[in-house]
Amino acid sequence: MPDVREYLTEVRYPCDRAELLRAAAAGGAGDQLLGRLGTLPERDYDCADTVHRELDGVTSGAGGGRRPGDTGT
């Protein structure tokens, strides 16, 4: 899967999920990536790296994106 950051180069941060979706669609992101972005929590994101990390958590499965050994603190 392509890195989401390559589709968010025109985004002015902070921005919300709707803006991320608009920018990614305008940048040519595919349906799969747009679907993943659509699952992000509705909040403001401060940079593309934050979006990337959040998507990594979303796609890690159940458990809120925590990895084994992650205490969430």
Protein Blocks (a to p, Z undefined) as FASTA:
>chain_A
ZZfklmmmmpccdddfklmmmmmmmnopafklmmmmmmpccdddfbfklmmmmmmmmmno
ghehpaehiaoZZ
